[in-house]
Amino acid sequence: MNTLSFTGEMARLQQAIAESHDLVVCRGTVLEGLNLRTSERVLEVGCGGGYLTYEAARFVGPTGRVCAVDISPDQIAAAQQRGAEFGSSNAAPRISRRRLTAMRSSMPFLPFKSSNI
């Protein structure tokens, strides 16, 4: 399975789009709809550069947790860098190619136990 590459110009474009006014508003609408509360746990599939990940982490607070998964190592690296900028320790982006491959080929869901998120 090929991974998506987000380096150089592609990384710059993805960041510019993610930081655009329309997507900032869209993330706000998603977060409003989720109505996240302190101490909740969130699993974000396809986290990209981690913009929604770290906004969600602010809502669940230090006692909550956000686990973010993406197929692209470049996106995970960007999300981890964003986490360092935000200083968030309750959001943990990681790469999980094997799990995503399994989901696409034979599983209707990611094999996460709620206690692992």
ABEGO torsion letter per residue (X at the ends): XBBBBBBEAAAAAAAAAAABAAAAAAAAAAAAAAGBBBGBBBBBBGAEAGAAAAAAAAAAEAABBBBBBBABAAAAAAAAAAAAAAGBAABBBBBBAAAAAAAAAABABBBBBAAAX
